[in-house]
Amino acid sequence: MKFGTYQFSRREKILLVLLAVVVGIIFFNNVVLGQQLPAYRELRGRLKAGQERLAAARQAAASAAELAQKADQARAAWEATRLHLGFTLRGTAPFLEAAQPRDRSLQVLAFRPLPVEKRDPFRVYPYEVTVSGPYPALQDYINQLESLPALTAIRNLKILARQGNAGTVEGSFIIDLYDLGEDNPVPGAIALFPAGRADGFTPPAGAVAAGDRAKGTGASPGQGEAAGSSPASPSTAATPGSVPVKLSPAPPASPAPAGNPGTNPPEPVFPAPAGAGQAPQYTFPRQVKGRLEAGPAFKDPPAGNRDVWLEELRVLRNVGPFYVLERPAALAGMQLARSVGVNLSKEHNQAELKVDLQKQYTRLQGYIGIDDSFANSSGKVKVTIFADGRQLYQGEIRPGDYPQYLDLPLFLVQQLTFSLEWQAGGIGDYDQLLATLASLHFSRKD
């Protein structure tokens, strides 16, 4: 090899070749490996991520219809659940109106709003409450707040005895009002306070009074209305809910008497004395034209998964007696078919009903209250429910009060007992009353 006039030796040629190789390696390392390869790898990673996002988007697009259907089902289930639980009270003003103690012996010392909180997905309005009065009145007030047709939670409850007065206690707590959204429609909701009450205690579809109303074509008379007011407009007609979905339809029944009860109550229904040792019927007697007649022979409820009404169960003990009403029960303006009642008074002050469950049911749902035909009664009723001798529920019902909703577990329960006791409740024109177990139904095992 010759460069100009200079002749390269063999050794110099080898060194030049080695130098070219080293320069090539340095160039490849700095330029290709150091710059081009990372850029290529980054570009390749972006391309792969883009392909994955595209595949996910295609999969989401393919399942969009299914997701939309599930979302609609979830919204419908939420609306049905909210209707079933009676969460129709919306807004702080109606809540404050409804939160006034019904027992006048209880004094409200403070009802102070706290800063609004955001607890996804709800907006929460907390109120700090301080009350003073007899302990039973405080207990009744807490039960009143817990039974409001709104989603609430009571926390930080403290009860202290007042010095110098052994019969008075002071209670303080915080009640959280969960805002369910003003724009979300509630089926069958009507303005609750102060003009009337929406049926926050509206029974499930199939449990409302008979006729066209049982088919869900409209709200029953008295629902959401003050006494003597005009019927609800079509815009407030109740739509059937989805809970429970397997109840048998209510039979046709005549409407409850309209108007305010007078000073003379309806004639209480008591059966003719029956001798001991007669063949057992295991069923409820029926009210027919104001008189009691023996019910049909007992038949086991139809097999399947549908819920079973109280009147379809085997009756093991019936002291009172409890009987199937010939009309829907009227409880604070709402009408409930499939109702069983018992007449109580100062003289006939106790009643007891025992039904056979045979471990076949998981839950009891329904209402208890005093029929509006005895709204001027001076009595009240203490209700205690026992499951195989174990107390499952205890409360009291008063004339004119909203019915109390029951939702009780019944796993492995063989016998269920309802014990009712008449007690003096205050002023009134008479002592008779009609205590009702309205639209009670039992869910079978899964």
C-alpha positions in Angstrom: 0.0 0.0 0.0 1.4 3.4 -1.0 0.2 6.9 0.1 1.9 9.5 -2.1 5.5 8.6 -2.1 5.3 6.8 1.2 5.2 3.1 1.2 3.2 1.5 4.1 4.8 -1.5 5.7 2.8 -4.6 6.5 2.7 -3.6 10.2 1.4 -0.2 9.4 -1.4 -1.6 7.2 -2.5 -3.9 10.0 -2.5 -0.9 12.4 -4.6 1.2 10.0 -7.1 -1.6 9.7 -7.4 -2.0 13.4 -7.8 1.8 13.7 -10.7 1.7 11.2 -12.3 -1.1 13.1 -12.0 0.8 16.5 -13.4 4.0 14.9 -16.3 1.9 13.5 -17.0 0.3 16.8 -17.0 3.7 18.6 -19.3 5.2 16.0 -21.7 2.2 16.2 -21.7 2.4 20.0 -22.2 6.2 20.3 -24.6 6.8 17.4 -26.4 3.5 16.8 -26.6 2.0 20.3 -26.5 5.3 22.2 -29.1 7.2 20.2 -30.9 5.3 17.5 -31.5 2.1 19.4 -33.2 3.8 22.4 -35.3 5.9 20.1 -36.3 2.7 18.2 -37.1 0.9 21.5 -39.2 3.9 22.7 -41.0 4.1 19.4 -41.6 0.3 19.5 -43.0 0.6 23.1 -45.3 3.4 22.2 -46.6 1.4 19.3 -47.2 -1.7 21.5 -49.0 0.5 24.1 -51.1 2.0 21.3 -52.0 -1.4 20.0 -53.0 -2.5 23.5 -55.2 0.5 24.0 -56.7 0.0 20.6 -57.5 -3.7 21.5 -59.0 -2.5 24.8 -61.1 0.1 23.0 -62.3 -2.5 20.6 -63.2 -4.8 23.4 -65.0 -2.0 25.3 -66.8 -1.1 22.2 -67.9 -4.7 21.7 -69.2 -4.8 25.3 -70.7 -1.3 25.4 -74.2 -2.6 24.9 -73.8 -5.1 27.7 -72.2 -2.4 30.0 -75.1 0.0 29.2 -77.6 -2.8 30.0 -75.9 -3.5 33.3 -75.8 0.2 34.2 -79.5 0.5 33.5 -80.2 -2.6 35.6 -78.1 -1.1 38.5 -80.0 2.2 38.3 -83.3 0.4 38.2 -82.2 -1.8 41.2 -81.2 1.3 43.1 -84.4 3.1 42.4 -86.4 0.0 43.4 -84.3 -0.4 46.6 -84.8 3.3 47.5 -88.5 3.0 46.9 -88.7 -0.2 48.9 -86.8 1.3 51.8 -88.9 4.5 51.7 -86.2 7.0 51.0 -88.6 9.6 49.6 -87.7 12.5 52.0 -85.4 14.9 50.1 -84.1 18.2 51.0 -83.1 19.7 54.4 -86.3 21.7 55.0 -88.6 18.6 54.9 -86.1 16.7 57.0 -86.1 19.4 59.7 -89.9 19.4 59.7 -90.0 15.6 60.1 -87.3 15.6 62.8 -89.4 17.4 65.4 -90.1 15.1 68.4 -93.5 13.7 68.5 -93.3 13.3 72.3 -93.8 16.8 73.7 -92.1 15.9 77.0 -88.8 15.9 75.1 -87.2 19.3 74.8 -84.8 20.1 71.9 -81.9 22.1 73.3 -79.9 22.3 70.1 -80.2 21.3 66.5 -77.2 22.8 64.9 -76.1 22.1 61.2 -72.4 21.2 60.8 -70.3 21.8 57.6 -71.6 19.8 54.6 -69.4 16.8 53.8 -68.7 14.9 50.6 -68.7 11.2 51.0 -68.8 9.7 47.5 -71.2 9.3 46.0 -73.3 11.2 48.5 -73.4 14.7 49.9 -73.9 14.5 53.6 -75.6 17.1 55.8 -74.6 16.5 59.5 -76.6 18.0 62.4 -75.5 18.1 66.0 -78.6 17.4 68.2 -79.0 17.9 72.0 -82.3 16.9 73.7 -83.5 16.6 77.2 -86.4 14.7 78.7 -87.5 11.3 80.1 -85.4 8.4 78.9 -88.4 6.6 77.2 -89.1 9.8 75.2 -85.5 10.0 74.1 -85.6 6.4 73.0 -88.8 7.0 71.1 -87.2 10.1 69.4 -84.2 8.1 68.2 -86.6 5.4 66.8 -88.5 8.2 65.1 -85.4 9.6 63.5 -84.2 6.1 62.4 -87.7 5.4 60.8 -87.8 8.6 58.7 -88.2 8.0 55.0 -84.6 9.2 54.4 -81.1 7.8 54.4 -79.7 8.8 57.8 -77.1 7.6 60.3 -76.9 8.4 63.9 -73.4 8.6 65.5 -71.6 9.8 68.6 -74.6 9.1 70.8 -74.1 10.1 74.5 -76.7 10.0 77.2 -76.2 11.6 80.6 -78.4 11.9 83.7 -79.4 15.4 84.6 -78.4 16.5 88.0 -81.2 17.2 90.4 -83.8 15.3 88.4 -83.6 11.6 88.5 -86.2 11.1 85.8 -84.6 13.3 83.2 -81.6 12.5 80.9 -79.8 14.6 78.3 -78.8 13.1 75.0 -76.5 14.4 72.4 -75.7 12.9 69.0 -74.9 13.7 65.4 -77.4 12.6 62.7 -76.1 12.5 59.1 -78.6 13.2 56.3 -77.5 11.7 53.0 -78.6 13.6 49.9 -79.8 11.1 47.3 -80.0 13.8 44.6 -82.8 16.2 43.9 -82.8 15.3 40.2 -83.2 11.6 40.6 -86.9 10.7 40.2 -88.5 8.5 42.9 -91.4 6.3 41.7 -94.6 7.2 43.6 -93.0 10.1 45.4 -95.2 13.0 46.5 -94.3 16.0 48.6 -93.9 14.7 52.1 -94.1 17.7 54.3 -96.0 19.8 55.2 -99.0 19.4 52.8 -99.1 15.6 53.2 -96.9 12.6 53.2 -95.5 10.7 50.3 -95.7 7.0 50.8 -92.3 6.7 52.2 -93.7 3.4 53.5 -95.2 2.4 50.2 -95.4 -1.4 50.1 -93.8 -3.4 47.3 -95.8 -4.0 44.1 -98.6 -6.5 44.7 -99.0 -5.5 48.4 -100.9 -2.2 47.6 -104.7 -2.2 47.8 -106.7 -4.2 45.4 -108.5 -3.4 42.1 -106.6 -1.4 39.5 -104.3 -0.1 42.1 -102.9 -3.6 42.7 -101.9 -3.7 39.1 -99.8 -0.5 39.5 -102.0 1.7 37.4 -102.2 4.5 40.0 -101.7 5.4 43.6 -104.3 4.2 46.0 -106.6 6.8 47.7 -105.0 8.3 50.7 -101.5 7.7 49.5 -99.6 10.9 50.0 -102.7 12.9 50.9 -103.8 14.7 53.9 -107.2 13.6 55.3 -109.9 15.1 53.1 -107.6 16.4 50.4 -108.1 15.7 46.7 -106.6 12.6 45.1 -103.1 12.6 43.8 -102.7 13.8 40.2 -101.6 11.4 37.5 -98.1 12.8 37.6 -97.7 11.3 41.1 -99.1 7.9 40.3 -97.1 5.1 41.8 -95.2 2.8 39.6 -94.8 -0.8 40.6 -91.5 -1.7 42.2 -89.5 -4.8 41.8 -89.4 -6.0 45.5 -90.7 -8.6 46.1 -91.0 -10.1 42.6 -92.7 -13.4 43.5 -95.7 -12.4 45.6 -99.1 -13.8 44.6 -101.6 -11.0 43.7 -103.8 -9.5 46.3 -107.5 -10.4 46.0 -110.1 -7.7 45.2 -111.2 -5.8 48.3 -113.5 -3.0 49.0 -112.0 0.4 49.8 -111.5 1.5 53.4 -114.0 4.0 54.8 -113.2 7.5 53.8 -113.2 10.6 56.0 -112.0 11.3 59.5 -113.2 8.9 62.2 -115.9 10.2 64.4 -116.2 10.0 68.2 -117.9 6.7 67.9 -115.5 3.9 66.7 -116.6 1.1 64.5 -118.0 -1.9 66.3 -115.0 -4.2 67.3 -115.1 -7.7 65.8 -115.0 -10.5 68.4 -115.8 -14.1 67.6 -118.6 -16.2 69.1 -117.2 -18.3 72.0 -115.9 -21.6 70.7 -115.7 -24.7 72.8 -112.3 -26.4 73.5 -111.5 -29.6 71.8 -112.9 -28.7 68.4 -111.2 -29.8 65.2 -108.3 -27.3 64.6 -108.4 -25.2 61.5 -104.8 -23.9 61.4 -106.0 -20.8 59.4 -107.2 -17.3 60.2 -110.9 -16.5 60.4 -112.2 -14.1 57.8 -114.1 -10.9 58.3 -117.3 -11.0 56.1 -119.7 -8.1 56.3 -118.5 -7.2 59.7 -118.7 -10.7 61.2 -116.1 -13.4 61.6 -116.4 -16.7 59.7 -114.1 -19.7 59.8 -111.4 -19.6 57.1 -110.9 -22.3 54.5 -109.1 -25.5 55.5 -105.3 -25.1 55.6 -103.3 -25.9 52.6 -99.5 -25.8 52.4 -98.2 -22.8 50.4 -97.5 -23.6 46.8 -94.0 -24.9 46.2 -91.5 -22.7 44.5 -89.5 -19.6 45.3 -92.2 -17.0 45.6 -92.8 -15.2 48.9 -95.6 -16.3 51.1 -98.2 -14.0 52.8 -98.9 -14.2 56.5 -102.5 -15.5 55.9 -101.1 -18.5 53.9 -99.0 -19.8 56.9 -100.1 -22.5 59.3 -101.6 -20.9 62.4 -100.6 -22.7 65.6 -102.1 -20.3 68.2 -104.5 -17.4 67.7 -105.6 -15.6 70.9 -107.6 -12.5 70.1 -108.3 -13.6 67.5 -106.3 -12.3 64.6 -108.4 -12.3 61.5 -108.1 -11.4 57.8 -109.6 -8.0 57.1 -112.3 -7.8 54.4 -110.8 -4.5 53.2 -107.4 -3.0 52.9 -105.9 -1.7 56.2 -105.8 2.1 56.4 -102.6 3.2 58.1 -101.9 7.0 58.3 -103.6 7.6 55.0 -102.2 4.6 53.0 -104.0 1.4 52.2 -102.5 -2.0 52.4 -104.2 -5.2 51.2 -103.4 -8.7 52.5 -103.7 -7.4 56.1 -104.5 -9.3 59.3 -105.9 -7.4 62.3 -106.9 -8.0 65.9 -109.2 -5.8 68.1 -107.8 -4.7 71.4 -109.2 -2.6 74.2 -108.7 -1.8 77.9 -110.8 -4.9 78.7 -109.4 -7.2 76.0 -105.8 -6.0 76.3 -103.7 -8.9 75.1 -103.4 -11.0 71.9 -101.0 -13.6 70.7 -100.4 -15.2 67.3 -98.0 -18.1 66.6 -97.3 -19.3 63.1 -95.3 -22.3 61.8 -92.3 -21.5 59.7 -90.5 -24.9 59.7 -87.1 -23.3 58.9 -88.3 -22.6 55.4 -88.1 -18.8 55.4 -85.2 -16.3 55.6 -86.8 -12.9 56.1 -90.0 -11.2 57.2 -91.0 -7.9 55.6 -94.2 -5.8 56.1 -95.8 -3.1 58.3 -97.5 -2.8 61.6 -99.8 -0.1 62.7 -103.2 0.9 64.1 -106.1 1.2 61.6 -107.3 4.8 60.9 -110.9 3.8 61.7 -109.7 3.9 65.4 -107.6 7.1 65.0 -109.3 8.7 68.1 -108.5 5.8 70.4 -106.8 6.5 73.8 -104.8 3.3 73.6 -101.5 2.3 72.1 -100.1 -1.2 71.4 -96.8 -2.7 72.5 -95.6 -5.2 69.9 -93.1 -7.9 70.6 -92.0 -10.6 68.1 -90.3 -13.8 69.2 -88.5 -16.3 67.1 -88.4 -19.7 68.8 -88.8 -17.9 72.2 -86.0 -15.4 71.4 -87.1 -11.8 71.2 -86.6 -10.5 67.7 -88.3 -7.1 67.8 -90.1 -4.8 70.2 -91.8 -1.5 69.5 -95.0 0.4 70.0 -97.6 1.7 67.6 -100.0 4.6 68.2 -103.2 5.7 66.5 -102.5 8.2 63.7 -98.8 7.3 63.5 -97.1 6.2 60.3 -96.8 2.4 60.2 -93.6 0.9 61.2 -91.7 -1.1 58.6 -90.4 -4.6 59.6 -87.5 -6.3 58.0 -86.4 -9.1 60.2 -84.1 -12.2 59.6 -85.7 -15.6 60.1 -82.9 -18.0 59.4 -83.6 -21.5 60.9 -86.7 -20.2 62.7 -89.3 -22.9 63.4 -92.1 -20.8 65.1 -92.7 -17.1 65.0 -94.9 -15.5 67.8 -96.5 -12.0 67.7 -97.4 -10.7 71.2 -99.6 -7.5 71.3 -100.5 -5.7 74.5 -102.9 -2.7 74.8 -101.6 0.2 76.9 -102.9 3.6 77.8 -101.6 6.1 75.3 -103.2 9.4 76.2 -106.3 11.3 75.5 -109.0 9.7 73.3 -112.7 9.2 72.8 -112.7 5.5 73.4 -110.2 2.7 74.3 -110.9 0.2 71.4 -108.5 -0.1 68.5 -107.6 -2.3 65.6 -104.0 -3.4 65.5 -102.9 -4.6 62.0 -100.2 -6.7 60.6 -100.3 -5.2 57.1 -98.9 -6.9 53.9 -96.6 -9.2 55.9 -94.7 -11.6 53.6 -92.0 -14.2 54.2 -89.1 -14.9 51.8 -88.2 -18.5 51.3 -84.7 -19.9 51.4 -82.4 -19.3 48.5 
